[in-house]
């Protein structure tokens, strides 16, 4: 009796492995193939959601190398890209600029776009973005931060 059950189970497994059904047993078709076996439950093929507008925009502008940083409430996204230099950077040699834009997800538009050499950008608070530019060595000048803050709520820019 056990041998009969085992051989029947083996026949079913082999039938599924070959992509066919055993006598009277329906099998589910591959949903990607667009074919449904009779009696099998309907299975919807997974759809890829469209890319958000900011992703499409960043990919077209930066060639798919963008990073996305959201503010805390996810109402705005900072899309940034900085290409890596193939050769080592030494004194007096420029690095690739930091390119970025801020996208307002509620208004569905870019509210700030910039490209800055030797800089870093980050969310400072829920509504404030801080862009810090690192200047070269300037003798006799007291070290301080250069750059600006951008307020996404008022869309204003203030120097550091």
C-alpha positions in Angstrom: 0.0 0.0 0.0 2.8 2.4 0.9 4.6 1.6 -2.3 1.5 2.4 -4.3 1.1 5.8 -2.6 4.8 6.5 -3.1 4.8 5.7 -6.8 1.6 7.8 -7.3 3.3 10.7 -5.5 6.4 10.3 -7.7 4.3 10.2 -10.9 2.6 13.5 -9.8 5.9 15.1 -9.1 7.4 14.0 -12.4 4.4 15.2 -14.2 4.7 18.7 -12.7 8.4 18.7 -13.4 7.7 18.0 -17.1 5.1 20.8 -17.2 2.1 18.6 -17.7 -0.7 17.4 -15.5 -1.4 13.8 -14.4 -4.7 12.2 -15.2 -7.5 14.6 -14.1 -5.3 16.9 -12.0 -5.2 20.5 -13.1 -2.0 22.4 -12.6 -1.4 26.2 -12.4 0.2 27.8 -15.4 3.1 30.3 -15.2 1.3 33.7 -14.8 4.1 35.3 -16.8 3.2 33.1 -19.8 -0.3 34.6 -19.9 -1.9 31.1 -19.9 -4.2 29.8 -17.2 -4.9 26.1 -16.8 -8.6 25.1 -16.6 -9.8 25.0 -13.0 -6.8 26.9 -11.7 -7.4 30.0 -9.6 -6.9 33.3 -11.4 -3.4 34.7 -10.8 -2.6 38.3 -11.8 0.8 38.9 -13.2 2.8 41.3 -11.1 2.9 44.7 -12.6 5.9 47.0 -12.2 4.8 50.3 -10.8 5.9 53.3 -12.9 9.0 55.1 -11.6 8.2 58.3 -9.6 8.7 61.4 -11.6 11.8 62.4 -9.6 13.5 59.0 -10.4 12.9 59.4 -14.1 14.1 63.0 -14.0 17.3 62.0 -12.0 18.0 59.1 -14.3 17.7 61.3 -17.4 19.9 64.1 -15.9 22.5 61.9 -14.1 22.5 58.7 -16.0 21.1 56.5 -13.3 23.7 57.3 -10.7 21.6 59.3 -8.4 21.0 58.8 -4.6 17.7 59.8 -3.1 17.4 61.3 0.4 14.0 62.1 1.8 13.2 64.6 4.5 11.6 63.2 7.7 8.0 63.5 6.5 8.8 62.4 3.0 7.3 65.5 1.4 10.5 66.4 -0.4 13.3 64.3 -1.9 17.0 65.3 -2.4 18.3 63.7 -5.6 22.0 63.9 -5.9 24.9 62.7 -8.0 28.6 63.1 -7.9 30.7 61.2 -10.5 33.8 59.6 -9.3 37.1 60.8 -10.8 38.9 58.0 -12.7 42.3 59.6 -11.8 43.5 60.5 -8.4 42.8 64.2 -7.4 45.8 66.1 -6.3 46.4 69.8 -5.2 45.0 72.2 -7.7 43.0 69.6 -9.6 39.2 69.9 -9.6 36.9 67.1 -8.6 33.6 66.3 -10.3 30.9 68.7 -9.2 28.1 67.6 -6.9 24.9 67.9 -8.8 21.5 67.8 -7.1 17.9 68.9 -7.1 15.2 69.0 -4.5 11.8 67.6 -5.7 8.6 68.7 -4.0 6.5 65.5 -3.9 3.2 67.3 -3.2 3.6 69.9 -5.9 5.3 67.4 -8.2 8.1 69.8 -9.3 11.7 70.6 -8.9 12.1 73.5 -6.5 15.9 73.9 -6.4 18.7 72.6 -8.6 22.4 73.3 -8.3 25.9 72.0 -9.2 28.7 72.8 -6.8 32.4 71.9 -6.7 33.9 70.5 -3.5 30.6 70.4 -1.7 28.3 68.2 0.4 24.6 68.5 0.9 22.3 67.1 3.5 18.9 67.6 5.2 19.6 69.7 8.3 16.0 69.6 9.5 12.5 68.8 8.2 12.4 71.8 6.0 16.0 72.9 5.7 18.7 71.7 3.4 22.4 72.6 4.1 24.9 72.9 1.3 28.5 73.2 2.6 31.3 74.2 0.1 34.9 73.4 1.0 37.1 76.2 -0.3 40.8 75.7 -1.1 43.5 76.8 1.3 43.4 80.6 1.6 46.2 82.0 3.8 45.1 84.7 6.3 41.4 83.8 6.2 39.7 82.5 9.3 38.3 79.1 8.7 34.5 79.0 8.6 31.7 77.2 6.7 30.8 78.4 3.2 27.6 77.6 1.4 23.9 78.1 2.0 20.8 76.9 3.5 17.6 76.3 1.5 14.2 76.3 3.1 11.8 74.1 1.2 8.7 75.6 2.8 9.4 79.2 1.8 11.7 78.3 -1.1 14.3 80.8 0.1 18.1 80.6 0.2 20.3 82.1 2.9 24.1 82.2 2.9 25.9 80.4 5.8 
